[in-house]
Amino acid sequence: MPLIVAAANVNGIRAAVRRGMDSWIATRTPDVLLLQEVRAPDEVARELLDGWHVAHAECEVKGRAGVLVASRLPIGEVRTGLAAYGADVEAGADTGRWIEADVALPGGGTFTAVSAYLHSGSTNPGQEHTMVAKYAYLEKVTARLAELSTASVPAVVAGDLNIAHQNADIKNWKGNLKSAGFLPEERAYVTRWLDEHGWADLGRMHGGDGPGPYTWWSWRGKAYENDSGWRIDYQLANQALAAACRKIEVDRAPTYAERWSDHAPVVATYEL
C-alpha cells in the first residue's frame, strides 16, 4: 500500500504552525512526518501534533535543533542520538540531531524512519571549531549508516543534512566553493554513503539531473523569487527500501508569503 513520508526542517515548530504548516499537513496527509529544528519542549511538540504517535529528541541547548518522528502508524522501538559511535556522552550541540523510530506497517513488519539534522558549520574566521564538530559528527553518522545500509529492515534517513552534494544541488555553486555546506570534504561524505554503503539519494534519482529542485532558500532578498537555493534536504533509502519508492516531490510553496519555513518539505511515496 502507498506510504507517504514527508521530511521537513520546520525552523521552529511553533512558528511553522503559525505560518500554516497544519494546513499543509491536512492537505498533504502524510503517514509519517520527519521534522528537524523542532526547537520546542517535548510537551509543546506533542501538543501541536495531537493525535500522532510521536518520538522526539530535544536538544540540550535551549532553542536549538530538535528532531522528531510523527506517525499515523504505531511506533515501536525508538533510538536517540549517536553516542554509541563516539563518546559515551554526546556534547550538548550534538543532541537533538538524530532519532530513529521503528514504524509498524499495516501489512506486517516495520520500517525504520530516521529524522536527522546535521551541523551547519561555518568557515568564518573564529568559527573553525564548528567545522571540527561537524566532521566529528559526520564520522558518527557514517558509522551508523554503514550498519543500516545492509539491514533487512527498510530504512529511510531523511532531513536537513546541511550538505549540497553536487553542483546541480546549489544555484550559485561557483560562488560557494569555500562555503560550509559545499566544501569538498563535506561532499565526500555523501559520496561515500552512496557509493560505498549503497544508500540511494531518492531526490536525485527521481528528480532528474538538475539543477535542483532546491529545498532551502534564504528568507532575505529575492532568493526565493529567483529560485536561488540549495538542495540540502534529503531522503536516503537503504537497499531494502530504495526500490519501493514510487516518486519524490519537493513541496515548494507557490509564493514567498505562503512559506511556513525557509525549507520546503521533501515528500516520498513508497509502496510497502
HELIX and SHEET records of a PDB file:
HELIX    1   1 ILE A   13  ARG A   19  1                                   7    
HELIX    2   2 MET A   21  ARG A   28  1                                   8    
HELIX    3   3 ASP A   42  LEU A   48  1                                   7    
HELIX    4   4 ALA A   83  TYR A   85  5                                   3    
HELIX    5   5 GLY A   92  ASP A   94  5                                   3    
HELIX    6   6 GLU A  128  SER A  149  1                                  22    
HELIX    7   7 ASN A  167  ASP A  169  5                                   3    
HELIX    8   8 LYS A  174  ASN A  176  5                                   3    
HELIX    9   9 PRO A  184  ASP A  195  1                                  12    
HELIX   10  10 LEU A  202  GLY A  207  1                                   6    
HELIX   11  11 ALA A  242  ALA A  244  5                                   3    
HELIX   12  12 TYR A  256  GLU A  258  5                                   3    
SHEET    1   A 6 HIS A  53  ALA A  57  0                                        
SHEET    2   A 6 VAL A  67  SER A  71 -1                                        
SHEET    3   A 6 VAL A  32  GLN A  36 -1                                        
SHEET    4   A 6 PRO A   2  ASN A   9  1                                        
SHEET    5   A 6 VAL A 266  GLU A 271 -1                                        
SHEET    6   A 6 CYS A 245  VAL A 250 -1                                        
SHEET    1   B 6 ILE A  75  THR A  80  0                                        
SHEET    2   B 6 TRP A  98  ALA A 104 -1                                        
SHEET    3   B 6 THR A 110  TYR A 117 -1                                        
SHEET    4   B 6 ALA A 155  ASP A 160  1                                        
SHEET    5   B 6 ASP A 233  ALA A 237 -1                                        
SHEET    6   B 6 ALA A 200  ASP A 201 -1                                        
END                                                                             
